[in-house]
Amino acid sequence: MNVGVLLAAGASRRMGRTKSLVRSHGQSFFAHGVRHLWSACDAVVVVLGSDARRVRAEAEAEFVALVGRGALHGDVAQARRHGADALEVRFVVNSKWRSGMLGSARLGLAAAARLKPSAILLLPVDHPGIRSATVQALAAAMQAALGSYAGAGRGARARSSPFAYALVPRYRRRRGHPLVLSPALAKAVIADRGAGDLSDAVRRNARLIGFLDCADPGIVRNRNRPED
């Protein structure tokens, strides 16, 4: 199975309000992120930090409302297509969220790794405009890459493969999100205490970095301010 990690720990100073709870097209950034990741993942680990209790409470209330009006039927159907028995969200809180995204990424990756995934998809919450089809294409491309590596494959073989591989979506030559990591690369990023940021950690530890070109401008649209 694949596991998603939604990074939602920041203070959102430029947005002027809690970014995870900002609404776009009738849903919060939080809900968009979780549902996009669900399209290819059995479980999503959400990393909270600033205002964590409020974010979790409001997000849970939003999903209760979505379930109540039957809005998640399509999500469940898609989950069954990729082999999931159920959809799941797990929360972790980064008490040191002020130190930056890398610490949150490490915490989320560690929680995701405990679920023994075939791949981990890492998405910042401020990219609500990505397309679920892009997430699915990235997950499929990672599985194909792991399957083509000598000694790798699906399931247990993919999880135990030493192939430290990253897959990055690209729109008109601009790199975006979500980032997809093999289990071996996730383990290396978690352990690397010398990296300056997440990009540095990936570059320092990846044996190979691949790119998937896609016609999805949402992968490069970072919603940091109200006008974005």
Phi, psi and omega in degrees: 000159173260150176234135176262152173233120178256119182269111186222041188259345189289167183274346175062042184298319182289332177286331180085000177201169184297114189298321182302331185261358175296140184258144178215124181054042172085000180223157176287160173304322179302308182297318177303312183298313180298315184291324175298315180293322177303333184297342179226359187235145176284327183220152176234128173264123179255125179262114178257164179205269178299131176055040189300316183297316181294316180300312181297316182297315182289324178294317179297320178296322179296319181288327173300318179294320179298316178297317183299327179260013174074022185282349184257009179301319179294324178297318180293319179298318178294322178299319179295327179294327178263015169093008181277139175279333182202167176254140189220145171234132174239141181251139168229151182243127176267104181291344180251038185298336180294343181283351175116176187294328184300317179297319178294320179297316179300316181297315179294319178297320180296318178294320179294320183297330179294343178273000177057058182279163170281330178202158180236129178254125188247119186227125171289146184292342183273024174238060184288345187271005177293162180259141178300327178299327177292316178300316180295319179295321178295316179298317180294320179295322177295317179297322178295320180295315179295323180292333181274346180283135182302125179090354180260184179166201179269169174062226186299322181294322177295319182294328183266000182294139177277007185286105181272094189236139174239142176237128186238128175285152183220133179236116182050047178071007176259129180282145183219206183230155009276153173270137179246129182240140170288159179303323180295320179290320177302316179300319181292320179295319178301320186276342186281109178261005181258354183284148180275328178204182185296317179299319178297318180298320179293313181299320183292334190243346182284133172285328180208140175240124178251162179232140176242110179284134182215156181265054184230097181295343180297337182291340181246005180265100181268114185270083182266333185231161182303328183277352182290000000 
